[in-house]
Amino acid sequence: MKLLFEASILSCFNEKSFGRSGIYFVAVEILKQFALNTEYEITLFCENEYYNNLKLFAEKYYPSMPVKTKKQSVFNRFCSNKIDFLKSLRTKSILLKIPRKASVCFFKSLLVFDKAISFISDYLFFSSYDVFFSPFRKAPECILCNKKIRKFLMIHDFISAKFPPYLHMKENWMNIAWKGINKNDRYICISDNTKKDLLSLFSFVSEKQILVNYNGINERFFEGFPQQKNDEILQKYNLKSKSYMFSIGSLVEHKNLKKQIKAFAAFIKETGCPDFYYVITGPSSGYNNLLEELNIDKELHTHFKFTGYAEDDEVPVLYANALWTSFTSLYEGFGLPALEAMSSGCPLVTSNTTSLPEICMDAAVMIDPESEEEHIKAYKRLYSDSSLRDELIKKGLERSKAFTWENSVKGIMNFIDAACVES
């Protein structure tokens, strides 16, 4: 089976940026499992602007996998700046005494013809593929309108359609991921909550088109690590085991980090814990004056440690040594950090909304993410109650066993195979 894997998001493999967040790691794990299936002849596909970086990714990790992109139009290949070209065309028209309207009309016709030739070329080239699979982005038009190719799109969430502060981003997300949703292709939702949102927003989609398939967890969270590595990482960040609360941080609004920071400050103020900290790892920008902006008392500032990005192999160590993890997002399609915490043997405080109750079940302390009071209460419980922490560790490890990438991707491959047999 010839499979075209939409891999644009993997082009950021060398960056320490927001791009290397949950969906990036999901794409990495799915491709890893797909590559083990000898029945799939995989080609990596990306949009033009990601081609060079994706080639580097493929050369490093999958040297035998070809990388393809859409054919650039002749105009785009030789003229990157349309404004300069139009100015040039106008000047030449004046010099040659060609009516300006005629030259512009000719140019527009040329553009349409050029795009049509590129589209037809791409349509014919990609027709040789049986399946287009995307972990994130919608299929390009030349593939979307090709009925011969079976198309499978993973849908992670509908946050910009469902979460009021992000409604202004809805059109952008429509263009990136949702615009191609139709009543023929297949969709892989990463939770029942995402499936529910899909059906409510796109009433023409049928249940038959949808697979609910949970993400997995990278084996590095299960495998443990040598004591020496554990000690080196704690030393690097100047931490002691069980002396901190942990979060994978992001200042995007739905991650609710500001609420967690304010609640932790109140928790420290009320309990007076002298040597207990809130360790936040993630993007390093935006935190310089954050505590002042949130009116956190200056004497409490030393209780916060912003590490910047941690290396991938450091994150399990930071989870495992935390007294608990706080992940009280306002909206999640899945909630990978919750699963990472549970599989690392770290007690978890999380939200009682969207997909998180479905993923965590009874293996976490569930709270209303909007309530600062409930945050503080949960933090106090976890700090003082060792039997609760032990119970959550046991339940979390058990719950996380259900989420392996091998089983997750097996579900996707079975879905693809079944759909292809139908056709």
N, C-alpha and C positions, 0 to 999 in steps of 0.2 A: 504494500500500500504506500503510495507516494503522499507524504504529509508535509504540508507547508506550516511551519511553526512561527507565529507572529512574535518576534523577539526584540522589538524596538526597546523595551524597557531594560533588557540585559545590556544595552550599550553603556549604561552608567556603572558597570562593574568596577571601574577603577576609581570611582568618586566616593567621597564621604559627604553625601548630600541627602536631601529629603527623598531623592529618587530611589535610594537604596533602602526603602522601607518595606512594609509588609508584602506588597504585591511583587516587588523585585524578588524577594526570597521565595515566594510561592512559585514564580516562573522558573527560578533556578532549580527547585526541587522537582517540578513536573518534567522539565527537560531532561534532568538526570535519569528519571525513571523511564521516560519515552525512549531515551538512547539505549536502554537495555533491551528493548523489544526489537528483535531481529526482523519482525514482520513489517516494521515501519522504515521506510526510506525517507529520512528527514532532511528538509532544507530549511534553513533559517531565513525568515523574511523580516524586513524592516522598512520604514519610511526612509526616503532619500537622506534626510539630515542625520540619521543615526548609522548610516552604512559603514563609515570608516571605523567608528568605535566598535560596532558589532563584529566587524572583520577581526579586530584585535581580540575580542572576546572568544570568537570561534577558534582563532589560531592558538590561543592559550589553552582552552578547555576541550574543544571538539575540532581538531584540525582536519578531520575527514568530512565534516559537514559543510556543504556549500552555503554561501550567503547570497541572497537575491534581494533586489529592490525593484521598484517600478522604473520603467524606462523614462528618463528625463526627456522632456520635449526639447526639440532643437533650440527653441527660444531660450529656455531656462539654462541650457548647457552653455550657450555662448553669450547670453546677456542676462546677468544676475540682477541688474537694476533696470526695471521697466521705465521708471521716471526719466532716467538719463537717456534711455533709448528713444523715448517719445520726444524729448527735447531735441535729440540728434535728428530724428526723423523730420521734425518740424523745420529745423534749420536747413536740412537738405532739400525739403520740399520747396522752401522759399527760393533757394539758390537755383533749383531746377525749374522753377515756375510751375510747380504742380499744385493744384488747389489743395489747401490744407484738409478740407473735408474728404477729398478723394484719397489722400494719403492715409488718413486715420481709418477710413473705411477699409482700405486695402490691408492695413496692418491688423485690424480686428478680424478680418476674414482669414488672414494668415494664421493668427493665433488659434482660431477655432479649428482650422484644418490641422495645425500642428498638434493640438491636444487630441483631436480625433485619431490621428495616426498613432500617437503614443498609446492611447487607450486600446485601440484595436490590437496593436502589437503586444501589449501586456495581457489582454484578454486571451489571445491565441497562445501566448507562452505559458501562462498559468493554467490553461485548460488541461495540461498534461497531468495535473495533480488531482488526487482523489479527495483529499481532505484539507481544509484550512482550519487550524486550531489556534485560538488566541487566548492567552491568559489575562488579557486586559483590553486591548484596543479593538475597535470594530474592523471588519475587513474593508480593504479599499474597494472602490466602485467596480473596478475591473474584475474583482473576484465576487463581490456581493451580488452582481447581476448574472453571474455564471451559474446556471442551474445544475451543471454537471458536477460542480465541486460541492461536497457536503461541508457545511460550515458549523463550527462549534465555538461559542464565545463564553468565557467565564465571566460571571457577574459577581462583583464583590460587595457592592452596596449601592444605594441610591441616596447618598447623603445630601448631595446638592439639590435633590428634588424633595427630600423629606425633612431636612433640618433647616428651619427658617433662616438662620444667619448666612447660609450658603446658597440661598435661592438665586442670588445674582450670578452664580457660577453654572446654573443649570444648562444654559445654551452651550457653554464651553464643553461640558461633559457630554452633552448630546452629540456634539461633533466628534469627540474623541472615542466614545464607547457605545452610545445608545442609539444613534441615528439609524443604524442598520437593523435594529430589532424588528422582526417581521413574523409572519405566521407560518413560515416554512423551516427556518433554521433551528438549531438546537442550542439550549442555554444551560450552563452549569452554574447553579447558585451555591454559594459556600455555606448557606444556612437556610433553615426554614423561614427565618425572618426576611432574608433577601428574596426568597421565592415569593413570599406574601407581598412584598413591595413591588416586585416585577409584575405580578398579576393585577395589582391594584392600579398601576400606572399604565400598563399596556394590556387592555382588556381583550385584545384580539389574540394574544398568546395563549396557547392551551397547555394544560398540565402535561400532556404527552410530550411536549417539546422540552420539558425541564427535568433536569436531574439535580437533586439536592445532594451535594457531595462535600463533606467536610475537608478542610485543609489538614495536613499532617504536621508533624513537628520534627525538626532536624535532629538526627541521632546524637549530635553533640550535647544536647540537653539531657539525654538519657545515660550517656556513657560514663559520666564522672570524669575526674581529672586527677593527676598526681598531686600529692600534698605540696611538692615544691612549686608547681605552677600556681596552685591556690595561693600560697604565701607570697609569691612574686607579684601577682596581680593585686592582692590586698595592699602590699607595700607600695606598689606603683601609685595607687590612689589614696594612700595614707589612711587605710581603713582597718578596723578590727572586726572579726567575724561576729555577727549578731548585734552589731552596734548601730544599725541603720535601717531605715525604711527605704525601699528602692522603687524607682519608676523609670521606664523608658520614656524620656520626655519629648514633648513637642508642644509648641505654643499655639498650634492651630486650635481653634475654639472648641471643637467637639471633643478634644482630648481632655479638657477640663483640668488642665494642670494648675491653673491659677487657684482654682477652688481647693485643690489638694495642698498646695503650698500654704494657703491661708489657714486651712484646717490643721495642718501639721504645726504651724507656728502657735496656734491656739492650744493644741495638745501639749506642746513643750511648756508653754506659759502656765498651763493649769497643773501639769504634773511635776514640773521642775526637774526633768531628767537632764542631768548635767552633761553626759557624754553619749548622747544619742543624736543621730543625724538623719537628714533626708538626702539621699544620694540620687541625683537625676542625671542620666546619661542620654545623649542625643545631640541634636544640632547645637553648636556652640554659640551661635548668634542669637541676640535678643534677650540675653539673661543679665547683661551688665548692670542695668538699673532696675531690674524686675522687682526685687525685694522692696526697693524704695517706692516704686510705682504702686505696689500692693499695700503700702503703709505697714510693712512688717517692722516691728520694733528693732532698733539697731542692735541691741544686745542679743537678739535671736539670730542675727545673720550668720554667725559662726556655725549654726546647726544645719546649714544648707551647703551641699557640695555639688557643683555643676561640673561634670567631668569632661564635657564635650563627647564626641563619638568614641565609643569603646570598640576595640577590635571584635570581630565576630566570635572568636574563641574566648574572649574575656567575658562576654555577656553571661554565659551559664554560671561562671564563677561568682559574678556580682549578684545574680539571683540567689544562688545556693547559700551565700553567706549573709543575706539579708534576714532580718527578723521577720519581716513580711514585705510583700509588694502591694503597692496601691495602684490600681488601674480602674478608675471610675469614669470612664468615657461616657459622654452623653449619647453617642450613637456609634454602633459598630455593625459591620456586616458579618464579621466573624469574631475577631478579638484575639489575634495571635499572641500578644504579650501575656494574656491571661493563661493561655495554654503553656507558654514558655515557663511561666512562674510555677505552675502546678507540676510540670514534668521535671523541674529542677529541685523539687522538694521544698518549695518556698510557700508558706501560707499566703493567702490572697484576699484582699478587699477589692470587690468589684461592684459594678452597677447591676441593678435589678431591671434593666431596660434592654430593648432591642434583642440582639443575639446572645448576650452574655449569660443569661440564665440557662439558655439552651445548651451552651458550650460547657459551662461550669457545673451546672446542676447543683448538688449540695456540697460541692468541694471548695466553696469560698464563702466568705462573709458578704452577703448581698445588702447593698444600701441604695437609697435614693441619691443619685449623683448630684442632684441640685441642692441637697441639704448639707450645709456645713456642719450642723449639729450631729447628723448621722455619721459623717466622716470622723469627727472627734471621738464620738462614742465607740466606733469600731477600732480606731487606733488605740484607745485606752484598753479595750478588751484584749486586743492582740498583744499589747505590751505586757500586760499583767497576768494573762492566763496561759500558762505553758501547756496545759492539757488541751485547750482549744487549738493552739498552734500544732500540737502533735496530731490531733484528729484531722485537721485540715491538710497537713502534710500527707498523711496516710490516704485520705480520700482523693487528694489531688493527684498523687502518683498513680492511683488505681484508675481514675477517670482519664488521665492522659494516655494510658495504654491503648485506648480506643482510637487514637489519632496518629497513625503512621503514614508516611508518604507512600510506602509501598501499597498499602490498602487503598489509600485515597486515589492514587493514579490508576490503580487497577480498576476502580469504579469508573473513572473517566474513559479508559481504554475500552471497557465493556460497553459503555454507552455509545462510543464512536463505532465500534464493530457492529453493534445491533442496528444502529441507524443506517449503516452502509449496506447491511444485508437486506433491510427493508426496501432500499432503493433498487 
